[in-house]
Amino acid sequence: MNIVLIGATGFVGSALLTELLSRDHIVTVAGRSADKLPTHKNLRFVQADAYDAGQVAAAVRGQDAVISAFNPGWGKADIHNLFLKGHDAIVAGVKQAGVKRFLEIGGAGSLFVAPGVQAVDLPSFPAEWKDGALAAREALNRLRKEDSLEWSFISPAAHLVPGERTGKFRLGRDEMLMSGDEPGSISTADLAVAIVNEVELPQHIRQRFTAAY
């Protein structure tokens, strides 16, 4: 498949790029710089600003699917507004280009931990992650109003860590997957497997899903 990846050098994006290339997909990375990208026969780079819908549209036009691992950076003071500004521009660009299949990686904060209770609303939710988690929840809510895109929203397990690719994990929907009494975990490599599996064999069109060990 011909796939555009946005955010290819980030924590999740770099694992996604490795997984996509390992499966012989033709990957176009849309971003500001190619400096951190590997050299690969199936990899190309297109310069595009994720905050500019027109540039996104030009980068993704004619592709089979777009995966967004966009994140403005957890250290940004205005991460909430920046996250949603990027989300809105990317979605608008994908729609403008006429690409139907769109996958977005968000956070675990909007997963339910009890009936009617999402993790981000717990008093114990880490303050340093809250603004970004609230933005990711709002991005999901905005996607749920989109009926022209075949979108999927991916929430990783509560603990997303570096680690090996095993290919063995569980999938869920809107509830946080647990490991006993503790929130579950998954490596970035295995989260990438779950996402690329969804690209190749869609099971969650216009749905959110999660993955954990």
LINPE-V975755 format. One record per run of one state. SS is the DSSP state (@ for helix, = for strand, . for the rest). FROM is the first residue (numbers start at 1). LEN is the number of residues. If there is no record, write none. Layout:
BEGIN
ss: (SS SS)
from: (FROM FROM)
len: (LEN LEN)
END
This chain:
BEGIN
ss: (. = . @ . = . = . @ . = . @ . = . = . = @ . @ . = . = . = . = . = . = . = @ . = .)
from: (1 2 7 11 23 26 32 43 48 53 61 65 69 79 98 101 106 112 115 117 119 122 127 144 150 157 159 162 170 173 175 176 178 180 182 184 185 188 201 207 213)
len: (1 5 4 12 3 6 11 5 5 8 4 4 10 19 3 5 6 3 2 2 3 5 17 6 7 2 3 8 3 2 1 2 2 2 2 1 3 13 6 6 1)
END
